[in-house]
Amino acid sequence: MGFMYPNPTEAYIKVERVPVDATCPACGGKDVRRYPVVAALGPRVVIKCQECFHVLSLERPKPEDNWPPFRALAYDWPASRAG
């Protein structure tokens, strides 16, 4: 069903892990990166040490993060009392 978005042409889809200027509080590692993930609470952006996998931050994505790429129009709308 690729009528709105074309099907990927790559064999593997990769997520860019952007380096962050931080030091891991758990192991002292310098390889800390920020990237989108799918978590139990929904789409999130994580800042994580790549050496010991300690999570420094886990937050809801901002609109400029474009994550998830196919989010619904009403994704950020507040819920009503009706649900």
Buried (B, 14 or more C-beta within 10 A) or exposed (E): EEEEEEEEEEEEEEEEBEEBEBBBEEEEBBBBBBBBBEEEEEBBBBBBBBBEEBEBEEEEBEEEBEBEEEEEEEEEEEEEEEE
